Amino acid sequence: MAELTRGRGEDAAEPDLWERLRRFTPARIGLGRVGGSLPTRAQLEFELAHARARDAVHTRFDTAALADELRGAGFDEPVMVRSQVRDRMEYLLRPDLGRLLDQSSRVLLSGPVTRPGDLAIVVADGLSAIAPARHAAPLLREIRANLEGGAHKATIVVATFARVALGDEIGERLGARAVAVLIGERPGLSAPDSLGIYLTWAPRVGRSDAERNCISNIRPEGLGYAKAASRLLYLLDRAGRLGLSGVALKDDSEGAPPALGRKRR
């Protein structure tokens, strides 16, 4: 810091310098101090961010509202399932139950209500129910645009009290070649609504995290919807060619054509 402000006078230069740096990051930098404490404004902003992150963890997943939004966007009726978790507190305390479908959901996925497809897309609450509430529908619209005219047909499943691995059982019961779990990520102090995608090829109960590919921080302030959808379809195409996903499937989509997977005109 001494090098950055040398020759200009600390009091005059430091505020302008920190303002310039803050344009490049949402991180809390150059907060200043009052005695041995933070300035009141910085302290209040921290407490607000902490409250938003805490609220994101405990917010109820409004599946009915999401289903209405998806129908309004022209999607088929989503299949509604849930894990063996009974409430939000148990979800936080028992991750193992969040990886297993309850009995009624198993029956449902074995019945005529489901539609077979190559790809199962699971929209799940995870650790931030506000993430799928805000971002799932616009992201799915971008995914649909990429899928149009392609080889993949998708079934949308909405899952409550879900962990990532719940997608393995859902995909296996649907007979899907791949499952993409759109799930709320653990909230941070600068991003309480970040959405992640976890792609698993040939889903089945017992798959490990090493067999998944993750696309993280999907939100307007992070990875945009169009770019996230393009990356997912790129990975899906590569997974189909190689017959695998996870650590053995490298994401080099940055060098891929931007229109990959879109309908040819």
C-alpha positions in Angstrom: 0.0 0.0 0.0 2.9 2.3 0.7 4.1 1.9 -2.9 0.7 2.7 -4.3 0.4 6.0 -2.4 4.0 7.1 -2.3 4.5 10.8 -3.1 0.9 11.9 -3.1 0.1 12.1 0.6 -1.9 9.3 2.2 -5.0 11.3 3.1 -5.4 12.8 -0.3 -4.6 9.7 -2.4 -6.0 6.7 -0.5 -9.8 7.4 -0.9 -9.4 7.9 -4.7 -7.3 4.8 -5.0 -9.7 2.6 -3.1 -12.7 3.9 -5.2 -10.9 2.9 -8.4 -10.1 -0.6 -7.0 -13.7 -1.1 -5.9 -14.9 -0.9 -9.5 -13.2 -4.3 -10.2 -14.5 -6.3 -7.2 -17.4 -6.7 -4.9 -15.0 -7.7 -2.1 -14.8 -5.5 0.9 -11.5 -3.6 0.6 -10.2 -0.4 2.0 -13.0 -0.1 4.6 -11.0 2.2 6.9 -11.3 2.3 10.6 -12.4 4.4 13.6 -10.0 3.7 16.4 -9.8 -0.1 16.6 -13.2 -0.6 14.9 -14.8 -0.4 11.4 -16.6 2.7 10.4 -20.3 2.5 11.2 -21.3 2.3 7.5 -19.0 -0.6 6.8 -20.2 -2.4 9.9 -23.8 -2.0 8.9 -23.2 -3.1 5.4 -21.4 -6.2 6.7 -24.3 -7.0 9.0 -26.8 -6.6 6.2 -24.9 -8.9 3.9 -24.7 -11.5 6.7 -28.4 -11.2 7.2 -29.1 -11.7 3.5 -26.9 -14.8 3.4 -28.6 -16.2 6.5 -32.1 -15.5 5.1 -31.1 -17.2 1.8 -30.3 -20.4 3.7 -33.6 -20.5 5.5 -36.0 -19.1 2.8 -38.7 -21.6 1.7 -38.5 -22.8 -1.9 -41.7 -21.6 -3.6 -42.1 -24.5 -6.1 -45.6 -23.4 -7.1 -44.4 -19.9 -8.1 -41.5 -21.5 -10.1 -43.9 -23.9 -11.8 -46.2 -21.0 -12.8 -43.2 -19.0 -14.2 -42.0 -22.0 -16.2 -45.5 -22.6 -17.6 -45.7 -18.9 -18.5 -42.4 -19.3 -20.4 -43.9 -22.1 -22.4 -42.3 -25.1 -20.7 -44.2 -28.3 -20.0 -45.5 -28.9 -16.5 -42.4 -29.8 -14.3 -42.3 -33.0 -12.3 -42.4 -32.2 -8.6 -40.4 -34.3 -6.2 -38.7 -34.0 -2.8 -36.0 -35.7 -0.8 -36.5 -37.6 2.5 -35.9 -34.4 4.5 -38.9 -33.2 6.4 -38.0 -29.5 7.1 -35.3 -26.9 6.6 -33.6 -27.6 9.9 -33.3 -31.3 9.1 -32.0 -30.4 5.7 -29.1 -28.5 7.3 -28.4 -31.3 9.8 -28.9 -34.4 7.6 -27.2 -34.0 4.2 -27.6 -37.7 3.7 -31.4 -37.5 3.6 -31.2 -34.7 1.0 -29.5 -37.2 -1.4 -32.5 -39.7 -1.3 -35.9 -39.4 -2.9 -38.9 -39.9 -0.6 -41.2 -42.9 -1.4 -43.9 -40.8 -3.1 -41.4 -39.3 -5.4 -40.0 -42.7 -6.3 -43.5 -43.9 -7.2 -44.1 -40.7 -9.2 -40.9 -41.1 -11.2 -41.8 -44.7 -12.0 -45.3 -43.7 -13.3 -46.7 -42.3 -16.5 -46.5 -38.7 -15.4 -42.8 -38.5 -16.4 -41.6 -38.0 -19.9 -38.5 -39.9 -21.0 -35.6 -37.9 -22.4 -31.9 -37.8 -22.9 -31.4 -35.0 -20.4 -33.0 -34.6 -17.0 -32.8 -31.0 -15.7 -33.4 -30.8 -11.9 -34.1 -27.4 -10.4 -33.3 -27.6 -6.7 -33.3 -25.3 -3.7 -29.9 -26.4 -2.2 -28.5 -23.9 0.3 -30.1 -20.9 -1.3 -33.7 -21.2 -2.4 -33.7 -17.6 -3.7 -31.1 -18.6 -6.4 -33.4 -20.9 -8.4 -36.3 -18.6 -7.8 -34.4 -15.7 -9.5 -32.3 -17.5 -12.1 -33.8 -20.9 -13.0 -36.4 -19.7 -15.5 -34.1 -17.3 -17.5 -31.4 -19.9 -17.5 -33.7 -22.6 -18.7 -34.9 -20.3 -21.5 -31.3 -20.0 -22.7 -30.8 -23.8 -22.3 -33.9 -24.4 -24.4 -32.6 -22.1 -27.1 -29.4 -24.1 -27.2 -31.3 -27.4 -27.3 -33.7 -26.4 -30.2 -33.0 -28.6 -33.2 -30.4 -30.6 -31.2 -30.2 -34.2 -30.3 -31.2 -33.8 -26.6 -34.7 -33.8 -25.2 -35.1 -32.5 -21.6 -37.4 -33.4 -18.7 -37.6 -30.7 -16.0 -37.9 -31.8 -12.4 -38.3 -29.5 -9.5 -36.9 -30.9 -6.3 -37.3 -29.7 -2.7 -34.8 -30.1 0.1 -32.3 -31.4 -2.4 -28.6 -32.0 -2.4 -26.7 -32.4 -5.6 -26.6 -36.2 -5.5 -30.4 -36.3 -5.5 -30.1 -35.8 -9.3 -28.4 -39.2 -9.6 -31.4 -41.1 -8.4 -33.8 -38.8 -10.4 -31.8 -39.3 -13.6 -31.5 -43.1 -13.1 -35.2 -43.5 -12.5 -36.0 -41.4 -15.6 -33.6 -43.4 -17.7 -31.8 -40.2 -18.7 -28.4 -40.3 -20.3 -27.3 -37.2 -18.3 -28.6 -35.1 -15.5 -28.0 -31.4 -14.9 -28.8 -30.2 -11.4 -29.5 -26.4 -11.2 -29.1 -25.7 -7.5 -28.7 -22.8 -5.1 -25.0 -22.6 -3.9 -23.9 -21.8 -0.4 -24.5 -18.1 0.1 -21.5 -15.7 0.4 -21.4 -12.2 1.8 -21.4 -10.7 -1.6 -23.6 -13.3 -3.4 -26.5 -14.8 -1.5 -28.3 -15.9 -4.8 -25.6 -17.7 -6.8 -26.8 -20.7 -8.9 -24.7 -23.7 -9.8 -25.1 -26.4 -12.4 -23.8 -30.0 -11.8 -23.7 -32.2 -14.8 -23.4 -36.0 -14.5 -23.2 -38.4 -17.4 -25.0 -41.8 -17.0 -26.5 -40.8 -13.6 -27.1 -43.6 -11.0 -27.1 -43.8 -7.2 -23.6 -43.9 -5.9 -21.9 -41.5 -8.3 -19.2 -39.4 -6.6 -18.6 -35.7 -6.9 -15.5 -36.5 -8.9 -17.8 -37.7 -11.7 -19.6 -34.3 -12.1 -18.8 -31.1 -13.8 -19.7 -27.9 -12.1 -20.6 -24.5 -13.6 -20.7 -22.0 -10.8 -21.7 -18.4 -9.9 -24.6 -18.1 -12.4 -26.3 -14.8 -11.9 -26.3 -11.4 -13.8 -23.3 -10.2 -11.7 -21.4 -13.4 -12.2 -21.6 -15.9 -15.1 -24.4 -14.8 -17.4 -27.3 -17.0 -18.4 -26.3 -17.3 -22.1 -22.7 -18.2 -21.4 -23.7 -20.7 -18.7 -26.2 -22.4 -21.1 -23.6 -22.5 -23.8 -21.0 -24.0 -21.5 -23.5 -26.7 -20.3 -24.4 -27.7 -23.8 -20.7 -27.9 -24.7 -20.0 -30.1 -21.8 -23.0 -32.2 -22.5 -21.9 -32.7 -26.1 -18.4 -33.7 -25.0 -19.8 -36.0 -22.3 -21.9 -37.8 -24.9 -18.9 -38.2 -27.2 -16.6 -39.5 -24.4 -19.2 -41.4 -22.3 -18.1 -39.7 -19.1 -18.1 -36.6 -17.0 -16.2 -35.1 -14.0 -12.5 -34.8 -13.6 -11.8 -36.7 -16.9 -13.9 -34.2 -18.8 -12.1 -30.9 -19.2 -14.0 -27.7 -19.8 -12.2 -25.9 -22.7 -15.4 -24.2 -23.9 -13.7 -20.8 -24.0 -12.2 -21.7 -27.3 -15.4 -23.3 -28.7 -17.7 -21.6 -31.3 -20.2 -19.3 -29.5 -23.2 -20.8 -31.3 -22.4 -24.4 -30.3 -25.5 -26.4 -29.8 -27.9 -23.7 -31.3 -30.3 -24.5 -34.0 -28.8 -24.0 -37.5 -30.6 -21.4 -39.6 
